């Protein structure tokens, strides 16, 4: 009898345990499952308490779906926009949630990103630093997309085989007060020459104006960026590339920096609030850069279709435009030396101060 009582007690305890377990399980079950049997007030309370948590998780999952976030991107009609060509095509085809705004001048884009009309823009790297300072750190650099695109072009019988050959010569250039000026002056200085003293530099407002002067024989030597180099040399067989100024920069810097001319800037608040979506965009951007460099002819067709650069010029220019994708630690390693050189030449070229560590976006 005592043994039977013990067994009965054990069975009763197991039954109570199963009931408690079932009650806990019903609190996490769906409303359809819980309607199969009447619930006690305690079980109903458990269900009610758990429902908001499940709903919150679902909402959070939906909010982090990268396809739900539209990213508004600005790009210049030039080399800094070429790496995005595949993205532009995918956006036009409705495959990616990106909206592009193309502009002919950087100031058209800087105004729109500072007012929040755009989320990310491709700009010269010194403009990115200046905007960081102007907005007190509200803009960050996400990646470097273009290295040096400057070339020394000569007309006719003019022979320039080294920077030293420019002594006593007049060189035409555009981009006064921009990277083009500071880079050329740095290269001259590293070769013992001073702009305005040993070399006369005549600045013009537009690249196209210089190309016209060269084509007509009114200018013998000029500093031009791609794709204007390709455009000018294609139209006039008397024009030729004498020096690649990216190579000349590398000689002058001796490994201390690289000529990093273009980048992508993002609004800090946008990147923080949409980190997964923005990181997915950067992954797409990297793939686009690889596609453009590997398929210049196909990319050039897209360039013509989106009115970035004419297809014929783009196909020849892409291999000469140093289109890259550099982010993270490599960007933080290579960019500061370049910005320091610009700052030393003119602090206002980077906004009056060297940017802090928070200038660099971290994934």
PEMO-V840048 format. One record per helix or strand of 2 or more residues. SS is the DSSP state (@ for helix, = for strand). FROM is the first residue (numbers start at 0). TO is the last residue. If there is no record, write none. Layout:
ss->[SS & SS]
from->[FROM & FROM]
to->[TO & TO]
//
This chain:
ss->[@ & @ & @ & @ & = & @ & @ & = & @ & = & @ & = & = & @ & = & @ & = & @ & = & @ & = & @ & = & @ & @ & @ & @ & = & @ & @ & @]
from->[1 & 30 & 40 & 65 & 70 & 78 & 84 & 97 & 105 & 119 & 124 & 138 & 149 & 162 & 169 & 178 & 198 & 206 & 220 & 227 & 238 & 244 & 261 & 267 & 274 & 295 & 310 & 322 & 327 & 346 & 356]
to->[27 & 33 & 62 & 67 & 75 & 81 & 91 & 102 & 113 & 123 & 133 & 145 & 154 & 165 & 173 & 189 & 203 & 214 & 224 & 234 & 243 & 252 & 266 & 272 & 293 & 304 & 317 & 325 & 344 & 349 & 358]
//
